Amino acid sequence: MFSQLPEPALDPILSLSVAYRNDPRTDKVDLGIGVYRNSDGQTPIMKAIAEAQRIVTAQQQTKAYVGLAGCEEFNQSIAKVVFGETPIYDRMSVIQTPGASGGLRMLGDLMNVAAPGTTVWLSNPSYVNHKPVMEAAGLTVKFYRYFNTATKQVDRDAMLTDLSQAGQGDVVLLHGCCHNPTGADIALDDWKAITELSVKNGFVPFVDVAYQGFGDGLDQDALGLRHMAENVEEMLLTTSCSKNFGLYRERTGAAIVIGKNSAEANNAKGKLLTLARATYTMPPDHGAALVKTILADEYLMNMWSTELSEMQQRLVSLRDGLCKALKNSHSTDEFDFIMSHKGMFTVLGFTAEQMQRLRNDFGIYGVDDGRINIAGLSESQLPYVAEALAVVSQK
């Protein structure tokens, strides 16, 4: 049965973690996998999560199944985090999923049931999982231009030109904030322009929100998608609690459908539950129970939002510190674009060979496409990393 299977290719990101762990150097730096680390290099359990965990452990009386849709209190409260007061709840349905990746697959399967072979437009570049998940669901993938490798910013004109070619029934996948891998985000005016194109041309927006709160703040990061949700007839969305609640291993996320009316939204939810039943049956409950507990308690909600804000501000400080270290040691503004990027990631514009040199010569691990995880830095490492970037950037 298995003799014809090809030798597996290494995952371009997860394999870096293995290589990093096996590297004996003491000054090595892991900027590959997308997790937040504090100044001590640890990925901590947030205080609000620890308190919610104490409450859940004390109060929970059973480990019986919750249901195909997961925890409905979680579903409604996480939708509120994403959409705020946007008046779309009467035509929206939500199911809990195993992380946002589970949500991506469920919505991909839903699209293929509703319209087999749907074309999904992805930004170039995009999150490494987007293409394989959409193709595994049986969908056709196209790309729209997004990132200008010269300016290290969004290529707005090229993006809108390409998206004007997305037609009736197509789906356009957008990053809600903190674009992965580039860190370059579209502005509110871009959200409005894409919304107008959606209404005019008939494509359906699909927003992946994995880093809400890590860019400019919880509500600020959602301004564009909220405008879009209020002004389009149909919309798909996935959201994750991995980063902003620190629940990486709990696999806590949601898939959301906004329909033309409540009946269509309910029909979509029914089909999602059928698809979930045939895939994983029910999502894991523990992370959702923690999030639900926090969002239902004013004290815990304030504690969590304060911690999240501190993490967001530290990311800004790390970006600023890295740029200052480069200027102080090498008098270069070549990397100033890092300050304009949002969230955890930045694409340096390095070639695969340069990224390999960072690993081989300096023990600094980033993805071959040039992506580094700013949230993997500690303040003490900034001078060392700045020196390495300056040396490797020399042609």
C-alpha positions as a Markdown table, in Angstrom:
| # | Residue | x | y | z |
|---|---|---|---|---|
| 1 | Met | 0.0 | 0.0 | 0.0 |
| 2 | Phe | 2.7 | 2.5 | 0.9 |
| 3 | Ser | 5.5 | 1.5 | -1.4 |
| 4 | Gln | 4.6 | 4.1 | -4.0 |
| 5 | Leu | 4.5 | 7.0 | -1.6 |
| 6 | Pro | 7.2 | 9.7 | -2.3 |
| 7 | Glu | 9.7 | 10.7 | 0.3 |
| 8 | Pro | 8.1 | 13.5 | 2.3 |
| 9 | Ala | 9.3 | 17.0 | 1.9 |
| 10 | Leu | 10.3 | 18.9 | 5.1 |
| 11 | Asp | 7.9 | 21.5 | 6.3 |
| 12 | Pro | 9.6 | 24.9 | 5.5 |
| 13 | Ile | 8.8 | 26.3 | 8.9 |
| 14 | Leu | 8.4 | 23.5 | 11.4 |
| 15 | Ser | 11.7 | 21.9 | 10.2 |
| 16 | Leu | 13.5 | 25.0 | 11.3 |
| 17 | Ser | 12.5 | 24.4 | 14.9 |
| 18 | Val | 14.2 | 20.9 | 14.7 |
| 19 | Ala | 17.3 | 22.4 | 13.2 |
| 20 | Tyr | 17.4 | 25.1 | 15.8 |
| 21 | Arg | 17.0 | 22.7 | 18.7 |
| 22 | Asn | 19.9 | 20.6 | 17.3 |
| 23 | Asp | 22.2 | 23.6 | 16.9 |
| 24 | Pro | 24.8 | 23.4 | 19.7 |
| 25 | Arg | 25.6 | 27.2 | 19.5 |
| 26 | Thr | 24.7 | 29.2 | 22.6 |
| 27 | Asp | 24.1 | 32.5 | 20.8 |
| 28 | Lys | 21.6 | 31.0 | 18.3 |
| 29 | Val | 18.3 | 32.8 | 17.6 |
| 30 | Asp | 15.0 | 31.3 | 16.6 |
| 31 | Leu | 13.0 | 33.7 | 14.3 |
| 32 | Gly | 11.3 | 30.9 | 12.4 |
| 33 | Ile | 8.1 | 29.5 | 13.9 |
| 34 | Gly | 5.4 | 32.1 | 14.7 |
| 35 | Val | 5.1 | 32.2 | 18.4 |
| 36 | Tyr | 5.4 | 35.1 | 20.8 |
| 37 | Arg | 8.3 | 35.1 | 23.3 |
| 38 | Asn | 8.9 | 37.4 | 26.2 |
| 39 | Ser | 12.2 | 39.0 | 27.1 |
| 40 | Asp | 13.4 | 35.7 | 28.7 |
| 41 | Gly | 12.7 | 33.8 | 25.5 |
| 42 | Gln | 9.7 | 32.0 | 26.9 |
| 43 | Thr | 6.2 | 31.7 | 25.5 |
| 44 | Pro | 4.3 | 32.4 | 28.7 |
| 45 | Ile | 0.8 | 31.5 | 29.8 |
| 46 | Met | -1.1 | 34.8 | 30.0 |
| 47 | Lys | -2.2 | 35.7 | 33.5 |
| 48 | Ala | -5.9 | 36.0 | 32.4 |
| 49 | Ile | -5.6 | 32.5 | 30.9 |
| 50 | Ala | -4.1 | 31.1 | 34.1 |
| 51 | Glu | -6.9 | 32.6 | 36.2 |
| 52 | Ala | -9.6 | 31.3 | 33.7 |
| 53 | Gln | -8.0 | 27.9 | 33.9 |
| 54 | Arg | -8.3 | 27.9 | 37.7 |
| 55 | Ile | -12.0 | 28.8 | 37.4 |
| 56 | Val | -12.7 | 26.2 | 34.7 |
| 57 | Thr | -11.0 | 23.5 | 36.6 |
| 58 | Ala | -12.9 | 24.3 | 39.8 |
| 59 | Gln | -16.3 | 24.6 | 38.2 |
| 60 | Gln | -16.3 | 22.1 | 35.4 |
| 61 | Gln | -18.3 | 19.0 | 36.3 |
| 62 | Thr | -18.0 | 16.8 | 33.1 |
| 63 | Lys | -15.9 | 16.0 | 30.1 |
| 64 | Ala | -18.9 | 14.9 | 28.0 |
| 65 | Tyr | -19.2 | 15.9 | 24.4 |
| 66 | Val | -20.1 | 19.6 | 23.8 |
| 67 | Gly | -21.5 | 19.3 | 20.3 |
| 68 | Leu | -20.6 | 19.6 | 16.6 |
| 69 | Ala | -20.5 | 23.4 | 16.7 |
| 70 | Gly | -18.3 | 23.4 | 19.8 |
| 71 | Cys | -19.1 | 25.9 | 22.7 |
| 72 | Glu | -21.9 | 28.3 | 21.6 |
| 73 | Glu | -21.0 | 30.8 | 24.3 |
| 74 | Phe | -17.4 | 30.9 | 22.8 |
| 75 | Asn | -18.8 | 31.2 | 19.3 |
| 76 | Gln | -20.9 | 34.2 | 20.1 |
| 77 | Ser | -18.3 | 35.9 | 22.3 |
| 78 | Ile | -15.4 | 35.5 | 19.8 |
| 79 | Ala | -17.6 | 36.8 | 17.0 |
| 80 | Lys | -18.1 | 39.9 | 19.2 |
| 81 | Val | -14.4 | 40.4 | 19.6 |
| 82 | Val | -14.0 | 40.3 | 15.8 |
| 83 | Phe | -17.0 | 42.3 | 14.7 |
| 84 | Gly | -17.8 | 44.5 | 17.7 |
| 85 | Glu | -21.1 | 46.4 | 17.1 |
| 86 | Thr | -21.2 | 45.8 | 13.4 |
| 87 | Pro | -24.9 | 45.1 | 12.6 |
| 88 | Ile | -24.5 | 41.7 | 10.9 |
| 89 | Tyr | -25.3 | 39.2 | 13.7 |
| 90 | Asp | -28.8 | 38.4 | 12.4 |
| 91 | Arg | -27.3 | 37.0 | 9.2 |
| 92 | Met | -24.2 | 35.3 | 10.7 |
| 93 | Ser | -23.4 | 31.8 | 11.8 |
| 94 | Val | -20.4 | 30.6 | 13.7 |
| 95 | Ile | -18.8 | 27.2 | 14.5 |
| 96 | Gln | -15.8 | 26.5 | 16.7 |
| 97 | Thr | -12.9 | 24.8 | 14.9 |
| 98 | Pro | -9.6 | 23.2 | 15.7 |
| 99 | Gly | -7.6 | 26.5 | 15.3 |
| 100 | Ala | -8.0 | 28.8 | 12.4 |
| 101 | Ser | -6.4 | 26.2 | 10.1 |
| 102 | Gly | -9.3 | 23.9 | 10.9 |
| 103 | Gly | -11.6 | 26.8 | 10.1 |
| 104 | Leu | -9.8 | 27.4 | 6.8 |
| 105 | Arg | -10.4 | 23.8 | 5.8 |
| 106 | Met | -14.0 | 23.7 | 6.9 |
| 107 | Leu | -14.8 | 26.9 | 4.9 |
| 108 | Gly | -12.8 | 25.5 | 1.9 |
| 109 | Asp | -14.9 | 22.3 | 2.0 |
| 110 | Leu | -18.1 | 24.4 | 2.3 |
| 111 | Met | -17.2 | 26.5 | -0.8 |
| 112 | Asn | -16.5 | 23.3 | -2.8 |
| 113 | Val | -19.9 | 21.9 | -1.8 |
| 114 | Ala | -21.7 | 25.1 | -2.6 |
| 115 | Ala | -19.8 | 25.8 | -5.9 |
| 116 | Pro | -17.4 | 23.0 | -6.9 |
| 117 | Gly | -14.0 | 24.1 | -8.1 |
| 118 | Thr | -14.5 | 27.7 | -6.8 |
| 119 | Thr | -11.5 | 30.0 | -7.6 |
| 120 | Val | -9.8 | 31.4 | -4.5 |
| 121 | Trp | -7.5 | 34.4 | -4.9 |
| 122 | Leu | -4.6 | 34.5 | -2.5 |
| 123 | Ser | -2.1 | 37.3 | -1.9 |
| 124 | Asn | 1.4 | 36.8 | -3.3 |
| 125 | Pro | 2.9 | 35.9 | -0.9 |
| 126 | Ser | 0.5 | 34.4 | 1.6 |
| 127 | Tyr | 0.4 | 32.2 | 4.7 |
| 128 | Val | 2.1 | 29.0 | 3.9 |
| 129 | Asn | -1.1 | 26.9 | 4.7 |
| 130 | His | -3.5 | 28.9 | 2.5 |
| 131 | Lys | -2.6 | 27.3 | -0.8 |
| 132 | Pro | -2.4 | 23.6 | 0.3 |
| 133 | Val | -5.6 | 23.8 | 2.4 |
| 134 | Met | -7.6 | 25.4 | -0.4 |
| 135 | Glu | -6.3 | 22.9 | -3.0 |
| 136 | Ala | -6.9 | 20.0 | -0.6 |
| 137 | Ala | -10.5 | 21.2 | -0.4 |
| 138 | Gly | -10.7 | 20.8 | -4.2 |
| 139 | Leu | -10.6 | 24.6 | -5.0 |
| 140 | Thr | -8.7 | 26.4 | -7.8 |
| 141 | Val | -6.1 | 28.8 | -6.5 |
| 142 | Lys | -5.0 | 32.0 | -8.2 |
| 143 | Phe | -2.8 | 34.8 | -6.8 |
| 144 | Tyr | -3.0 | 38.6 | -6.8 |
| 145 | Arg | 0.0 | 40.8 | -6.5 |
| 146 | Tyr | 0.4 | 42.2 | -3.0 |
| 147 | Phe | 3.9 | 42.9 | -1.8 |
| 148 | Asn | 6.4 | 45.2 | -3.5 |
| 149 | Thr | 9.8 | 43.7 | -2.9 |
| 150 | Ala | 11.6 | 46.9 | -3.6 |
| 151 | Thr | 9.6 | 49.2 | -1.2 |
| 152 | Lys | 8.7 | 46.3 | 1.2 |
| 153 | Gln | 5.2 | 47.8 | 1.2 |
| 154 | Val | 1.8 | 46.8 | -0.2 |
| 155 | Asp | 1.7 | 47.3 | -3.9 |
| 156 | Arg | -1.8 | 48.9 | -3.8 |
| 157 | Asp | -2.3 | 49.6 | -7.5 |
| 158 | Ala | -1.1 | 46.1 | -8.6 |
| 159 | Met | -3.3 | 44.5 | -6.0 |
| 160 | Leu | -6.5 | 46.4 | -7.0 |
| 161 | Thr | -5.7 | 45.8 | -10.7 |
| 162 | Asp | -5.5 | 42.0 | -10.1 |
| 163 | Leu | -8.6 | 41.9 | -7.8 |
| 164 | Ser | -10.6 | 43.7 | -10.5 |
| 165 | Gln | -10.3 | 40.4 | -12.4 |
| 166 | Ala | -11.9 | 38.4 | -9.7 |
| 167 | Gly | -15.4 | 37.7 | -10.9 |
| 168 | Gln | -18.9 | 36.5 | -9.9 |
| 169 | Gly | -18.6 | 33.5 | -7.5 |
| 170 | Asp | -14.8 | 33.8 | -7.0 |
| 171 | Val | -13.5 | 34.1 | -3.5 |
| 172 | Val | -10.8 | 36.6 | -2.4 |
| 173 | Leu | -8.8 | 35.7 | 0.7 |
| 174 | Leu | -7.5 | 38.7 | 2.7 |
| 175 | His | -5.4 | 38.9 | 5.9 |
| 176 | Gly | -7.4 | 40.7 | 8.5 |
| 177 | Cys | -4.3 | 42.4 | 10.0 |
| 178 | Cys | -0.6 | 41.7 | 10.5 |
| 179 | His | -0.1 | 40.1 | 7.1 |
| 180 | Asn | 1.8 | 36.8 | 7.2 |
| 181 | Pro | 4.5 | 36.6 | 6.0 |
| 182 | Thr | 5.3 | 40.2 | 5.1 |
| 183 | Gly | 4.0 | 42.3 | 8.0 |
| 184 | Ala | 2.8 | 44.8 | 5.4 |
| 185 | Asp | -0.9 | 45.6 | 5.9 |
| 186 | Ile | -3.5 | 47.2 | 3.6 |
| 187 | Ala | -4.9 | 50.5 | 4.8 |
| 188 | Leu | -8.6 | 51.2 | 5.6 |
| 189 | Asp | -9.0 | 53.0 | 2.2 |
| 190 | Asp | -7.8 | 49.7 | 0.6 |
| 191 | Trp | -10.4 | 47.8 | 2.5 |
| 192 | Lys | -13.0 | 50.2 | 1.2 |
| 193 | Ala | -11.8 | 49.9 | -2.3 |
| 194 | Ile | -11.8 | 46.0 | -2.2 |
| 195 | Thr | -15.3 | 46.2 | -0.7 |
| 196 | Glu | -16.5 | 48.3 | -3.6 |
| 197 | Leu | -14.9 | 45.8 | -6.1 |
| 198 | Ser | -16.7 | 42.9 | -4.3 |
| 199 | Val | -20.0 | 44.6 | -4.6 |
| 200 | Lys | -19.4 | 45.5 | -8.2 |
| 201 | Asn | -17.9 | 42.3 | -9.5 |
| 202 | Gly | -19.6 | 39.8 | -7.2 |
| 203 | Phe | -16.7 | 38.0 | -5.6 |
| 204 | Val | -17.0 | 36.9 | -2.0 |
| 205 | Pro | -14.4 | 38.2 | 0.6 |
| 206 | Phe | -12.8 | 35.6 | 2.9 |
| 207 | Val | -10.9 | 37.2 | 5.8 |
| 208 | Asp | -8.3 | 35.2 | 7.9 |
| 209 | Val | -7.9 | 36.9 | 11.3 |
| 210 | Ala | -5.0 | 35.2 | 13.1 |
| 211 | Tyr | -3.4 | 38.2 | 14.9 |
| 212 | Gln | -6.1 | 40.6 | 16.0 |
| 213 | Gly | -4.6 | 42.9 | 18.6 |
| 214 | Phe | -1.0 | 42.5 | 17.6 |
| 215 | Gly | -1.1 | 45.3 | 15.0 |
| 216 | Asp | -2.6 | 48.5 | 16.3 |
| 217 | Gly | -5.0 | 47.1 | 18.9 |
| 218 | Leu | -8.1 | 44.9 | 19.1 |
| 219 | Asp | -10.6 | 47.3 | 17.5 |
| 220 | Gln | -8.2 | 49.1 | 15.3 |
| 221 | Asp | -7.1 | 45.9 | 13.7 |
| 222 | Ala | -10.7 | 45.0 | 12.8 |
| 223 | Leu | -11.8 | 48.3 | 11.3 |
| 224 | Gly | -11.4 | 47.2 | 7.7 |
| 225 | Leu | -13.1 | 43.8 | 8.0 |
| 226 | Arg | -15.9 | 45.4 | 9.9 |
| 227 | His | -16.5 | 47.9 | 7.2 |
| 228 | Met | -16.5 | 45.1 | 4.7 |
| 229 | Ala | -18.9 | 42.9 | 6.7 |
| 230 | Glu | -21.4 | 45.7 | 6.9 |
| 231 | Asn | -21.3 | 46.4 | 3.1 |
| 232 | Val | -21.2 | 43.1 | 1.4 |
| 233 | Glu | -23.9 | 40.5 | 1.1 |
| 234 | Glu | -21.7 | 37.4 | 1.8 |
| 235 | Met | -18.5 | 37.0 | 3.6 |
| 236 | Leu | -16.4 | 34.2 | 5.1 |
| 237 | Leu | -14.0 | 34.6 | 8.1 |
| 238 | Thr | -11.7 | 32.5 | 10.2 |
| 239 | Thr | -10.3 | 33.6 | 13.5 |
| 240 | Ser | -7.7 | 32.2 | 15.9 |
| 241 | Cys | -7.0 | 32.4 | 19.6 |
| 242 | Ser | -3.5 | 31.0 | 19.3 |
| 243 | Lys | -1.7 | 34.4 | 19.3 |
| 244 | Asn | -3.9 | 36.9 | 21.1 |
| 245 | Phe | -4.8 | 34.4 | 23.9 |
| 246 | Gly | -1.5 | 32.5 | 23.7 |
| 247 | Leu | -3.4 | 29.2 | 23.2 |
| 248 | Tyr | -1.1 | 27.8 | 20.6 |
| 249 | Arg | -1.4 | 24.1 | 21.6 |
| 250 | Glu | -5.1 | 24.2 | 22.5 |
| 251 | Arg | -6.1 | 24.7 | 18.8 |
| 252 | Thr | -8.9 | 27.2 | 19.4 |
| 253 | Gly | -10.5 | 29.0 | 16.5 |
| 254 | Ala | -13.8 | 29.7 | 14.7 |
| 255 | Ala | -15.3 | 29.7 | 11.2 |
| 256 | Ile | -17.8 | 32.4 | 10.5 |
| 257 | Val | -20.3 | 32.8 | 7.6 |
| 258 | Ile | -22.2 | 36.0 | 6.8 |
| 259 | Gly | -25.0 | 35.3 | 4.4 |
| 260 | Lys | -27.5 | 37.4 | 2.6 |
| 261 | Asn | -30.1 | 36.6 | 5.2 |
| 262 | Ser | -30.5 | 34.5 | 8.4 |
| 263 | Ala | -31.9 | 31.5 | 6.4 |
| 264 | Glu | -28.8 | 31.2 | 4.2 |
| 265 | Ala | -26.4 | 31.7 | 7.2 |
| 266 | Asn | -28.2 | 28.9 | 9.0 |
| 267 | Asn | -28.1 | 26.6 | 6.0 |
| 268 | Ala | -24.3 | 27.2 | 5.7 |
| 269 | Lys | -23.9 | 26.4 | 9.4 |
| 270 | Gly | -25.9 | 23.1 | 8.9 |
| 271 | Lys | -23.6 | 22.1 | 6.1 |
| 272 | Leu | -20.5 | 23.1 | 8.1 |
| 273 | Leu | -21.6 | 20.8 | 10.9 |
| 274 | Thr | -22.1 | 17.9 | 8.4 |
| 275 | Leu | -18.6 | 18.5 | 7.1 |
| 276 | Ala | -17.2 | 18.7 | 10.7 |
| 277 | Arg | -18.9 | 15.4 | 11.5 |
| 278 | Ala | -17.0 | 13.7 | 8.7 |
| 279 | Thr | -13.7 | 15.3 | 9.5 |
| 280 | Tyr | -13.0 | 15.8 | 13.3 |
| 281 | Thr | -16.5 | 15.5 | 14.6 |
| 282 | Met | -16.0 | 18.0 | 17.5 |
| 283 | Pro | -13.4 | 20.6 | 18.3 |
| 284 | Pro | -11.4 | 20.5 | 21.5 |
| 285 | Asp | -13.1 | 22.2 | 24.3 |
| 286 | His | -10.5 | 23.4 | 26.8 |
| 287 | Gly | -9.3 | 26.5 | 25.0 |
| 288 | Ala | -12.8 | 27.6 | 24.1 |
| 289 | Ala | -13.8 | 27.2 | 27.8 |
| 290 | Leu | -10.9 | 29.5 | 28.8 |
| 291 | Val | -11.7 | 32.1 | 26.2 |
| 292 | Lys | -15.4 | 32.0 | 27.1 |
| 293 | Thr | -14.6 | 32.5 | 30.7 |
| 294 | Ile | -12.4 | 35.5 | 30.1 |
| 295 | Leu | -14.8 | 37.3 | 27.7 |
| 296 | Ala | -17.8 | 36.8 | 30.1 |
| 297 | Asp | -16.0 | 38.4 | 33.1 |
| 298 | Glu | -15.2 | 42.1 | 33.1 |
| 299 | Tyr | -12.2 | 41.7 | 35.4 |
| 300 | Leu | -10.6 | 39.0 | 33.3 |
| 301 | Met | -11.5 | 40.8 | 30.1 |
| 302 | Asn | -9.6 | 43.9 | 31.3 |
| 303 | Met | -6.7 | 41.8 | 32.5 |
| 304 | Trp | -6.5 | 40.0 | 29.1 |
| 305 | Ser | -6.8 | 43.2 | 27.0 |
| 306 | Thr | -4.1 | 44.9 | 29.1 |
| 307 | Glu | -1.7 | 41.9 | 28.6 |
| 308 | Leu | -2.4 | 41.9 | 24.9 |
| 309 | Ser | -1.8 | 45.6 | 24.6 |
| 310 | Glu | 1.6 | 45.1 | 26.4 |
| 311 | Met | 2.5 | 42.4 | 24.0 |
| 312 | Gln | 1.6 | 44.6 | 21.0 |
| 313 | Gln | 3.6 | 47.5 | 22.4 |
| 314 | Arg | 6.6 | 45.3 | 23.0 |
| 315 | Leu | 6.5 | 44.2 | 19.3 |
| 316 | Val | 6.6 | 47.9 | 18.3 |
| 317 | Ser | 9.5 | 48.4 | 20.7 |
| 318 | Leu | 11.4 | 45.4 | 19.3 |
| 319 | Arg | 11.0 | 46.7 | 15.7 |
| 320 | Asp | 12.2 | 50.2 | 16.8 |
| 321 | Gly | 15.1 | 48.7 | 18.8 |
| 322 | Leu | 16.3 | 46.6 | 15.8 |
| 323 | Cys | 16.2 | 49.5 | 13.5 |
| 324 | Lys | 18.1 | 51.7 | 16.0 |
| 325 | Ala | 20.7 | 49.0 | 16.5 |
| 326 | Leu | 21.3 | 48.9 | 12.7 |
| 327 | Lys | 21.6 | 52.7 | 12.5 |
| 328 | Asn | 23.9 | 52.9 | 15.5 |
| 329 | Ser | 26.3 | 50.1 | 14.4 |
| 330 | His | 26.2 | 50.5 | 10.6 |
| 331 | Ser | 24.6 | 53.9 | 10.0 |
| 332 | Thr | 22.1 | 52.3 | 7.6 |
| 333 | Asp | 18.4 | 53.0 | 7.1 |
| 334 | Glu | 18.1 | 50.1 | 4.7 |
| 335 | Phe | 15.9 | 48.2 | 7.2 |
| 336 | Asp | 13.7 | 51.1 | 8.3 |
| 337 | Phe | 10.7 | 49.4 | 6.6 |
| 338 | Ile | 10.6 | 47.1 | 9.5 |
| 339 | Met | 9.1 | 49.9 | 11.6 |
| 340 | Ser | 6.2 | 50.3 | 9.2 |
| 341 | His | 5.2 | 46.6 | 9.3 |
| 342 | Lys | 2.6 | 45.2 | 11.7 |
| 343 | Gly | 2.5 | 42.3 | 14.1 |
| 344 | Met | 4.9 | 39.4 | 14.4 |
| 345 | Phe | 6.5 | 39.1 | 11.0 |
| 346 | Thr | 8.6 | 41.0 | 8.5 |
| 347 | Val | 10.0 | 39.9 | 5.2 |
| 348 | Leu | 13.6 | 41.1 | 4.9 |
| 349 | Gly | 13.9 | 40.8 | 1.1 |
| 350 | Phe | 16.8 | 38.4 | 1.5 |
| 351 | Thr | 17.4 | 35.5 | -0.9 |
| 352 | Ala | 17.2 | 31.9 | 0.2 |
| 353 | Glu | 21.1 | 31.9 | 0.1 |
| 354 | Gln | 21.2 | 34.9 | 2.4 |
| 355 | Met | 18.8 | 33.3 | 4.9 |
| 356 | Gln | 21.0 | 30.2 | 4.8 |
| 357 | Arg | 24.0 | 32.3 | 5.6 |
| 358 | Leu | 22.2 | 33.8 | 8.6 |
| 359 | Arg | 21.7 | 30.2 | 9.9 |
| 360 | Asn | 25.1 | 28.9 | 9.0 |
| 361 | Asp | 27.3 | 31.8 | 10.0 |
| 362 | Phe | 25.2 | 33.4 | 12.8 |
| 363 | Gly | 22.8 | 30.7 | 14.1 |
| 364 | Ile | 19.8 | 33.0 | 13.2 |
| 365 | Tyr | 16.9 | 30.9 | 12.0 |
| 366 | Gly | 14.4 | 32.4 | 9.6 |
| 367 | Val | 12.4 | 31.1 | 6.7 |
| 368 | Asp | 14.0 | 30.8 | 3.3 |
| 369 | Asp | 11.5 | 33.3 | 1.8 |
| 370 | Gly | 13.0 | 36.0 | 4.0 |
| 371 | Arg | 10.4 | 36.0 | 6.8 |
| 372 | Ile | 11.6 | 36.5 | 10.4 |
| 373 | Asn | 9.5 | 36.5 | 13.5 |
| 374 | Ile | 10.0 | 39.8 | 15.3 |
| 375 | Ala | 8.1 | 38.3 | 18.3 |
| 376 | Gly | 10.9 | 35.7 | 18.6 |
| 377 | Leu | 13.5 | 38.3 | 19.5 |
| 378 | Ser | 14.6 | 39.3 | 23.0 |
| 379 | Glu | 16.0 | 42.8 | 23.7 |
| 380 | Ser | 19.4 | 41.4 | 24.5 |
| 381 | Gln | 19.7 | 39.9 | 21.1 |
| 382 | Leu | 19.0 | 43.0 | 19.1 |
| 383 | Pro | 22.7 | 44.1 | 18.6 |
| 384 | Tyr | 23.7 | 40.6 | 17.5 |
| 385 | Val | 20.9 | 40.2 | 15.1 |
| 386 | Ala | 21.4 | 43.8 | 13.7 |
| 387 | Glu | 25.1 | 43.0 | 13.1 |
| 388 | Ala | 24.2 | 39.7 | 11.3 |
| 389 | Leu | 21.6 | 41.5 | 9.1 |
| 390 | Ala | 24.0 | 44.2 | 8.2 |
| 391 | Val | 26.8 | 41.7 | 7.3 |
| 392 | Val | 24.5 | 39.4 | 5.3 |
| 393 | Ser | 22.8 | 42.3 | 3.4 |
| 394 | Gln | 26.1 | 43.2 | 1.8 |
| 395 | Lys | 26.2 | 41.9 | -1.7 |
